[in-house]
Structure formats: structure tokens, C-alpha cells
Amino acid sequence: MSTTLQIDLDRSSPVPLYFQVAQVFEKAIIDGVLKPGDRFENELALADRLNLSRPTTRRAIQELVDKGLLVRKRGVGTQVVQTAVHRPVELTSLFDDLARAGQDPTTRVLDYSVGPVAEVIAQQLNLAADAELVTIRRLRFSGGQPLAVMTNYLPIGLAPAREELERSGLYQALRARGVHIRLARQRIGARSADREEARLLDEKLKAPLLVMERTAFDDSGRAVEYGNHVYRASRYFFDTTLVDR
């Protein structure tokens, strides 16, 4: 491992020792102290260094594996992997969230077309069944790694140009046109990747994906875009805060 972390354990704390160890390493990975590809400390060496039992050390490492922060590779050992994107469930765009988190978002526009769409999609935007919409399909990268395939539908008068969408996010482009997203109706689910999604996202066929559908409305209550996005479940999850009222 390129960096040996200083770990101070509180053996009198009710917090389990394995969890204390895992938390230190998790913070180091998220903060970039330990980088993707770094070799992780050998289980025996770590147990000896911290004066812990092997089962305690093994459980700490498994905690990090289960969170997608470490991966075990035969013949190589345990390595740090690309950290997952933690996204709050808020009225923001993926591009904005990644940029704020320093994740270096980039975009490849896979398709940009104008024409009629399925009636169910037109209904999401409160438009006639034969209305022509702009359909945009993009592959979003985070830190150089594919993260999401995003399909969005917009009225022709609001749609940014293809080139603009390769430089910035959709909501950023809409704001530049004076469109302020005030409200969104959103549904989050899960399904397995089809062959094309697996290829684009560098995942195995039928790998788990997170799915989000969103219809966004502006200040006047007008529906301005409908999106259907899929995310790599291995690198992405939503955070929510629950409040008892």
C-alpha cells in the first residue's frame, strides 16, 4: 500500500473495533488519500500492526468490500477501487452534483434527434401525442469512468444544442436560457443491465442498475423535461434524510 494510515483505536468505546478501522479507511478512500489501484495492507500485517485478531481485521476489510471501496483480485490481492458517488435526493442535476464533489464530470452525447415520441412520454410533458420533441441520450463519466446513461426529452424551443450538452449539464444549460426548475416528480427503482447498457457502463450483462425517472417543472408549473436515467449500482447511490413530523 502506498500510504500507511495512522489508526488510533478506542478500545473502551462501545463502537466495535472492526467498524472503527473500517471508518478510518473509508474516509481515506473518499478523501483521496488512498487512490483507485492502491494495494491494500495485508490482513495479517494490519492485524499485527493494530494488535487485533484476524477475524476483527477480516471483518473490517469485508465492510469496505461490501461498500464497494475495495475489491479482491486473485493473484493481485486487495485493491482500492473508484469511490462510489453519494448523491442526495434533491432538486439538482447529476452534472452539478458531480462538479461540486470534485468528481470531474464529462459527457458523451450518444444520440440527439427531433421527432415524435411514444405517447406516454408526451403525456409526461403534458403535450399532444403527435408533438415533436428533442430526444437526447448521453453517457456521463465521473473521474474518467462511465457512471450513467441518461435519456431526456424536451420541447424543441427549450432544448440546448448538442455541443453545449457535451460541455455542461442539462439543468445548467436550461438555467442559461432563463428556465428555473422549481419542482420535480421523481421515481427511483432498480433493474438489471441489458447488453447495450452493460457495454456502455463497463458492467456485466444483467448487472444491477439504479433507475430514475423524473419530470421537471419550471416556476410557472410548465413541464420542461422528462428524463429516464440508469446508474451503475456499484458506483452510485442516493442519500436521503428522514424527519419525523
C-alpha positions in Angstrom: 0.0 0.0 0.0 1.4 3.4 -0.9 0.2 5.1 2.3 0.3 3.6 5.8 -2.6 5.2 7.8 -2.3 6.2 11.4 -5.1 4.4 13.2 -5.9 5.2 16.9 -8.4 2.8 18.3 -10.6 3.5 21.3 -10.7 0.1 22.9 -13.1 1.4 25.7 -15.6 2.6 23.1 -18.9 0.8 22.5 -18.2 1.2 18.8 -16.8 -2.2 17.5 -13.1 -2.2 16.7 -13.7 -3.5 13.2 -16.0 -0.6 12.5 -13.5 1.9 13.8 -10.9 0.5 11.5 -13.2 0.5 8.5 -14.3 4.1 9.1 -10.7 5.3 9.0 -10.0 3.6 5.7 -13.4 4.7 4.2 -12.6 8.3 5.0 -9.1 8.0 3.5 -10.5 6.5 0.3 -13.3 9.1 -0.1 -10.8 11.9 0.6 -8.4 10.6 -2.0 -5.6 9.7 0.5 -5.9 6.2 -0.8 -6.4 6.2 -4.6 -8.0 3.7 -7.0 -5.5 0.9 -7.8 -3.6 1.3 -4.5 -2.7 -2.1 -2.9 -4.4 -2.5 0.5 -2.5 -3.6 3.5 -2.2 -7.3 4.0 -4.7 -8.7 6.5 -2.1 -10.3 8.7 0.2 -7.3 8.7 -2.8 -5.0 9.6 -3.9 -7.3 12.4 -0.3 -7.3 13.8 0.2 -3.6 13.4 -3.1 -2.8 15.3 -2.9 -5.6 17.7 -6.2 -7.0 16.6 -7.4 -10.6 16.0 -7.6 -11.8 12.4 -11.4 -12.1 12.5 -11.7 -8.5 13.6 -9.4 -7.3 10.8 -11.1 -9.5 8.2 -14.5 -8.1 9.2 -13.2 -4.5 8.8 -11.9 -5.3 5.3 -15.1 -7.1 4.4 -17.0 -4.0 5.5 -15.1 -2.0 2.9 -15.5 -4.6 0.2 -19.3 -4.6 0.8 -19.4 -0.9 0.4 -17.6 -1.1 -3.0 -14.5 0.6 -1.8 -12.1 -2.4 -2.0 -12.0 -5.3 -4.4 -10.2 -8.7 -4.1 -8.4 -9.8 -7.2 -6.9 -13.3 -7.5 -3.1 -13.1 -7.9 -3.1 -9.4 -7.1 -4.6 -9.0 -3.6 -6.9 -6.4 -2.3 -7.1 -3.0 -4.0 -8.8 0.3 -3.6 -11.4 0.9 -6.3 -13.1 4.0 -7.7 -15.3 5.5 -5.0 -19.0 5.5 -5.3 -20.9 8.7 -6.0 -23.1 9.7 -3.0 -25.9 11.8 -4.3 -28.6 13.5 -2.1 -32.2 13.2 -3.3 -32.5 16.9 -4.1 -33.7 19.0 -7.0 -30.2 19.1 -8.7 -28.7 17.7 -11.8 -26.1 14.9 -11.8 -23.6 17.2 -13.5 -23.9 19.8 -10.8 -23.6 17.2 -8.0 -20.5 15.7 -9.5 -18.9 19.0 -10.2 -19.5 20.1 -6.5 -18.0 16.9 -5.3 -14.9 17.3 -7.4 -15.7 14.2 -9.5 -14.7 15.8 -12.9 -17.9 15.1 -14.9 -17.7 14.7 -18.6 -20.3 13.8 -21.2 -20.6 12.0 -24.5 -23.8 12.6 -26.5 -24.9 9.3 -27.9 -27.9 10.5 -29.7 -29.6 13.8 -30.5 -32.8 13.7 -32.6 -36.0 15.6 -33.2 -39.4 13.9 -33.8 -42.5 12.3 -32.3 -42.0 10.1 -29.3 -44.1 7.5 -27.6 -47.5 8.8 -26.4 -46.7 8.0 -22.7 -43.6 10.3 -22.9 -45.6 13.1 -24.5 -48.1 12.8 -21.7 -45.3 13.3 -19.1 -44.7 16.7 -20.6 -48.5 17.5 -21.0 -48.1 17.6 -24.8 -50.2 16.1 -27.6 -49.4 12.6 -28.6 -48.1 13.7 -32.0 -45.9 16.5 -30.6 -42.3 16.6 -31.8 -39.7 16.6 -29.0 -35.9 16.6 -28.8 -34.6 13.3 -27.6 -31.1 13.4 -26.0 -29.2 10.3 -24.9 -25.9 10.9 -23.1 -23.2 8.8 -21.4 -22.0 10.6 -18.2 -18.5 9.9 -16.9 -17.2 10.6 -13.4 -13.4 10.7 -12.9 -13.0 9.2 -16.4 -15.2 6.2 -15.5 -18.7 5.6 -17.0 -21.4 6.3 -14.4 -24.8 6.8 -16.1 -26.8 6.5 -19.3 -29.3 9.4 -19.4 -32.2 9.8 -21.9 -34.1 13.1 -21.8 -37.0 14.6 -23.7 -37.6 18.3 -24.1 -39.8 20.7 -26.1 -37.9 21.9 -29.2 -37.9 25.5 -28.0 -36.1 24.6 -24.8 -33.5 22.1 -25.9 -29.8 23.0 -25.7 -27.6 22.3 -28.7 -25.7 19.0 -28.9 -22.3 20.7 -28.5 -23.5 22.6 -25.4 -24.5 19.4 -23.7 -21.0 18.0 -24.2 -19.6 20.9 -22.2 -22.1 21.3 -19.4 -25.1 19.7 -17.7 -28.7 19.9 -18.9 -30.0 22.0 -16.0 -27.1 24.3 -16.3 -28.0 24.9 -20.0 -31.7 25.4 -19.1 -30.7 28.0 -16.5 -28.7 29.8 -19.1 -32.0 30.1 -21.1 -33.9 31.5 -18.1 -35.6 28.3 -17.2 -35.6 27.7 -13.4 -36.5 24.2 -12.3 -38.9 24.6 -9.3 -40.5 21.2 -8.9 -39.9 17.6 -10.0 -41.8 14.4 -9.8 -39.3 11.6 -9.4 -39.3 7.8 -9.1 -36.3 5.6 -8.2 -36.1 1.9 -8.8 -33.8 -0.9 -9.9 -33.3 -3.4 -12.7 -30.6 -5.4 -14.5 -28.5 -4.1 -17.3 -29.3 -5.0 -20.9 -26.5 -5.8 -23.4 -26.0 -2.2 -24.6 -26.1 -0.7 -21.1 -23.6 -3.2 -19.9 -21.2 -2.3 -22.7 -21.6 1.5 -22.2 -21.2 1.3 -18.4 -18.5 -1.3 -18.4 -20.6 -3.7 -16.4 -21.5 -7.3 -16.8 -24.7 -8.3 -18.6 -27.6 -8.2 -16.1 -25.6 -6.3 -13.5 -27.8 -4.3 -11.1 -28.6 -0.8 -12.2 -30.4 2.0 -10.3 -33.1 3.7 -12.4 -34.5 7.2 -12.0 -37.5 8.7 -13.9 -38.0 12.5 -13.4 -40.4 15.1 -14.8 -39.2 18.6 -14.0 -41.4 21.8 -13.9 -40.5 25.4 -14.1 -41.7 28.4 -12.0 -45.0 28.6 -14.0 -45.8 24.9 -13.5 -44.9 24.0 -17.1 -43.3 20.6 -17.6 -39.9 21.3 -19.2 -38.2 18.0 -19.4 -38.7 14.3 -18.8 -35.7 12.0 -18.1 -35.1 8.3 -17.8 -31.6 7.6 -16.3 -29.8 4.4 -15.4 -26.8 4.4 -13.0 -24.2 1.8 -12.1 -25.3 0.4 -8.7 -21.6 -0.5 -8.0 -20.6 3.2 -8.1 -23.7 5.2 -7.3 -26.4 5.5 -4.6 -28.9 8.1 -3.3 -28.8 9.6 0.2 -32.0 10.6 1.9 -32.7 12.3 5.2 -35.9 11.3 7.0 -37.6 13.6 9.5 -40.4 12.7 11.9 -43.1 15.4 11.7 
